[in-house]
């Protein structure tokens, strides 16, 4: 039995956690491999051994974070799939605020170093939203002329910005208060059945 894969997974998680914390504080361009390694409590060579470069570490971190978000977003038989998306997104960004900051800062950097990766990851997340929004559209619950793709991207973008605003400017508000406010907005846009 080889204990190496388990150790490698633990080491990668330590590197992800350290990188995320530092990147959220100062941005990708300002953080060095030495700082990430030091914050993770590992040797600098460990970063290169596991990822090859700082850029590859950040790329893997973005993929890892979006995978975690996608897991939370998948509906669990919820009667109100839109409310599930809203609540799960806000919970995720509450739990990983630095990841939200990284997404916002890198997603809108043009041209960004991770634009290709972020485009694919954004598409993965928006596709989950689109499945739910398309069901609402098929049930006649969206106003005429609203495209499911645009509404899906708008809802994801809204949740990302609302979550960051909540964490930075309104940290005293509860998750329930923020979720309920977003749901009032969403329900105000859709016609009542």
C-alpha positions as CSV (number, residue, x, y, z in Angstrom):
1,X,0.0,0.0,0.0
2,X,1.4,3.4,-1.0
3,X,0.6,6.3,1.4
4,X,2.0,8.8,-1.2
5,X,-1.3,9.7,-2.9
6,X,-3.0,10.6,0.4
7,X,0.0,12.7,1.5
8,X,0.0,14.4,-1.9
9,X,-3.7,15.2,-1.6
10,X,-3.1,16.7,1.8
11,X,-0.1,18.7,0.6
12,X,-2.0,20.0,-2.4
13,X,-4.9,21.1,-0.2
14,X,-2.4,22.9,2.1
15,X,-1.0,24.7,-1.0
16,X,-4.5,25.5,-2.2
17,X,-5.5,27.0,1.1
18,X,-2.3,29.0,1.5
19,X,-2.5,30.3,-2.1
20,X,-6.1,31.2,-1.9
21,X,-5.6,33.2,1.3
22,X,-2.6,35.1,-0.2
23,X,-4.2,35.6,-3.6
24,X,-7.4,36.9,-2.0
25,X,-5.4,39.4,0.0
26,X,-3.1,40.7,-2.7
27,X,-3.9,39.2,-6.1
28,X,-2.1,36.7,-8.2
29,X,0.6,39.0,-9.6
30,X,1.8,40.1,-6.2
31,X,2.2,36.6,-4.6
32,X,5.4,34.5,-5.0
33,X,6.0,30.8,-4.9
34,X,8.2,31.4,-1.8
35,X,5.3,33.0,0.0
36,X,2.8,30.3,-0.9
37,X,5.2,27.6,0.2
38,X,6.0,29.3,3.5
39,X,2.3,29.9,4.2
40,X,1.6,26.2,3.5
41,X,4.5,25.1,5.7
42,X,6.3,23.3,2.9
43,X,9.5,23.7,0.9
44,X,9.4,25.8,-2.2
45,X,10.3,22.7,-4.3
46,X,7.0,21.1,-3.1
47,X,5.1,23.7,-5.1
48,X,7.1,22.8,-8.2
49,X,6.9,19.1,-7.6
50,X,3.1,19.2,-7.3
51,X,2.2,21.8,-9.9
52,X,5.3,22.8,-11.9
53,X,4.8,26.5,-11.5
54,X,2.8,29.2,-9.7
55,X,0.6,29.6,-12.8
56,X,-0.2,25.9,-12.9
57,X,-1.0,26.0,-9.1
58,X,-3.4,28.9,-9.7
59,X,-4.9,27.2,-12.7
60,X,-5.5,24.0,-10.5
61,X,-6.8,26.1,-7.7
62,X,-9.4,27.7,-10.0
63,X,-10.5,24.3,-11.2
64,X,-10.6,22.9,-7.7
65,X,-12.7,25.8,-6.4
66,X,-15.2,25.6,-9.3
67,X,-15.5,21.8,-8.8
68,X,-16.4,22.5,-5.1
69,X,-18.9,25.1,-6.1
70,X,-20.5,22.8,-8.8
71,X,-20.9,20.1,-6.2
72,X,-22.9,22.4,-4.0
73,X,-25.0,23.8,-6.8
74,X,-26.3,20.5,-8.0
75,X,-29.9,20.3,-6.9
76,X,-30.8,17.7,-4.3
77,X,-34.4,17.1,-5.2
78,X,-35.3,20.6,-4.0
79,X,-38.8,21.8,-4.8
80,X,-37.4,25.2,-5.5
81,X,-34.3,24.8,-7.6
82,X,-33.7,28.5,-8.0
83,X,-33.7,29.0,-4.2
84,X,-31.3,26.1,-3.9
85,X,-28.9,27.8,-6.4
86,X,-29.1,31.1,-4.5
87,X,-28.6,29.5,-1.1
88,X,-25.8,27.1,-2.2
89,X,-24.0,29.9,-4.0
90,X,-24.1,32.3,-1.1
91,X,-23.1,29.5,1.4
92,X,-20.1,28.6,-0.9
93,X,-18.9,32.2,-1.1
94,X,-19.4,32.7,2.6
95,X,-17.2,29.7,3.2
96,X,-14.7,30.6,0.6
97,X,-14.7,34.4,0.3
98,X,-11.1,34.6,-1.0
99,X,-12.1,32.3,-3.9
100,X,-14.9,34.7,-4.8
101,X,-12.4,37.6,-4.7
102,X,-10.1,35.6,-6.9
103,X,-12.8,34.8,-9.4
104,X,-13.9,38.4,-9.6
105,X,-10.4,39.8,-9.9
106,X,-9.2,37.3,-12.5
107,X,-12.5,36.9,-14.5
108,X,-12.6,40.5,-15.4
109,X,-8.9,41.1,-16.0
110,X,-8.6,41.6,-19.7
111,X,-6.7,39.9,-21.2
112,X,-6.2,37.7,-18.2
113,X,-3.6,35.0,-17.8
114,X,-6.2,32.5,-16.8
115,X,-8.9,33.7,-19.3
116,X,-9.1,30.3,-21.1
117,X,-9.4,28.3,-17.8
118,X,-11.9,30.8,-16.4
119,X,-14.0,30.8,-19.6
120,X,-14.4,27.0,-19.3
121,X,-15.1,27.1,-15.6
122,X,-17.6,29.9,-16.0
123,X,-19.3,27.9,-18.7
124,X,-19.5,24.9,-16.3
125,X,-21.2,26.9,-13.6
126,X,-23.5,28.9,-15.8
127,X,-24.6,25.6,-17.4
128,X,-25.8,24.4,-14.0
129,X,-27.8,27.7,-13.6
130,X,-29.1,27.4,-17.2
131,X,-30.6,24.0,-16.5
132,X,-32.6,25.4,-13.7
133,X,-33.5,28.7,-15.5
134,X,-34.5,26.8,-18.6
135,X,-36.9,24.7,-16.6
136,X,-38.5,27.9,-15.4
137,X,-38.6,29.3,-18.9
138,X,-40.2,26.1,-20.2
139,X,-42.8,26.4,-17.4
140,X,-43.6,30.0,-18.5
141,X,-42.1,31.5,-15.4
142,X,-39.8,33.9,-17.1
143,X,-41.0,37.2,-18.7
144,X,-41.3,37.2,-22.5
145,X,-38.0,37.9,-24.2
146,X,-35.7,36.9,-21.4
147,X,-33.1,34.4,-22.7
148,X,-32.3,31.6,-20.4
149,X,-28.5,31.9,-21.1
150,X,-28.5,35.6,-20.3
151,X,-30.6,35.1,-17.2
152,X,-28.3,32.3,-16.0
153,X,-25.2,34.4,-16.4
154,X,-26.9,37.4,-14.7
155,X,-28.0,35.3,-11.7
156,X,-24.5,33.8,-11.2
157,X,-22.9,37.2,-11.6
158,X,-25.4,38.8,-9.2
159,X,-24.8,36.1,-6.6
160,X,-21.0,36.4,-6.9
161,X,-21.1,40.2,-6.4
162,X,-23.8,40.1,-3.7
163,X,-21.8,37.5,-1.8
164,X,-18.6,39.7,-1.9
165,X,-20.6,42.8,-1.0
166,X,-22.1,40.9,1.9
167,X,-18.7,39.7,3.2
168,X,-16.9,43.1,2.8
169,X,-19.6,45.7,3.6
170,X,-22.4,43.9,5.4
171,X,-20.8,41.0,7.4
172,X,-23.4,41.5,10.2
173,X,-26.2,40.2,8.0
174,X,-27.1,36.5,8.2
175,X,-27.1,34.1,5.3
176,X,-30.8,33.9,5.6
177,X,-31.2,37.7,5.3
178,X,-29.0,37.9,2.2
179,X,-30.7,34.8,0.6
180,X,-34.2,36.2,1.3
181,X,-33.3,39.5,-0.3
182,X,-32.0,37.9,-3.4
183,X,-35.0,35.7,-3.6
184,X,-37.3,38.7,-3.3
185,X,-35.5,40.2,-6.3
186,X,-35.6,37.0,-8.3
187,X,-39.3,36.5,-7.6
188,X,-40.0,40.1,-8.4
189,X,-38.6,39.5,-11.9
190,X,-40.6,36.4,-12.6
191,X,-44.4,36.4,-13.1
192,X,-46.4,34.6,-10.4
193,X,-48.0,31.3,-11.3
